[in-house]
Amino acid sequence: MNRLKELRAQNNLTQKAVARAVGITTSYYGMIELGVRKPSLSLAMDLARFFDTSVEEIFVDL
């Protein structure tokens, strides 16, 4: 489970916009958001920087 969809919605962004910002395809981003694929540590860090939060806040289900 991750919070990507929630963070994206809070920022009024499309999957395409987030994917472009971190340098991946929209389909790959969608799979990460759905939990079908897991990002590399580097990509997880890029996403955290993009959303100005921590990797743990996005990807760790507490």
WOMOGI-V692187 format. One record per residue. N is the residue number from 1. PHI is phi in whole degrees, 0 to 359 (999 if undefined). PSI is psi in whole degrees, -180 to 180 (999 if undefined). D_CENTER is the distance of its C-alpha to the mean C-alpha in Angstrom with 2 decimals. Layout:
# WOMOGI-V692187
n->(N	N)
phi->(PHI	PHI)
psi->(PSI	PSI)
d_center->(D_CENTER	D_CENTER)
This chain:
# WOMOGI-V692187
n->(1	2	3	4	5	6	7	8	9	10	11	12	13	14	15	16	17	18	19	20	21	22	23	24	25	26	27	28	29	30	31	32	33	34	35	36	37	38	39	40	41	42	43	44	45	46	47	48	49	50	51	52	53	54	55	56	57	58	59	60	61	62)
phi->(999	217	255	300	299	299	295	296	294	300	260	51	247	269	300	299	296	293	301	299	297	255	80	232	282	298	294	295	300	301	294	294	300	281	86	284	239	250	283	293	300	300	292	300	293	298	295	298	297	301	269	53	213	262	301	298	296	273	251	262	272	269)
psi->(143	170	16	-46	-43	-47	-40	-43	-41	-30	9	48	152	163	-39	-42	-43	-45	-46	-42	-32	2	35	171	157	-40	-39	-43	-44	-40	-37	-45	-38	-12	10	-37	153	136	156	165	-42	-45	-39	-40	-40	-43	-41	-43	-43	-43	6	51	-173	159	-41	-40	-29	-46	-10	121	107	999)
d_center->(11.29	8.06	7.64	4.54	7.55	9.71	8.17	7.94	11.44	12.75	12.27	13.72	11.34	11.29	8.90	11.27	11.02	7.39	8.17	11.42	10.44	8.87	11.54	10.52	11.94	10.92	12.11	10.16	6.77	8.67	9.83	6.79	6.15	9.90	10.22	12.48	11.10	9.97	8.47	11.25	11.76	11.80	8.43	7.05	9.39	8.51	5.04	7.41	10.03	8.57	8.18	11.36	10.90	11.22	9.46	11.82	10.97	7.45	8.76	12.49	14.31	17.33)
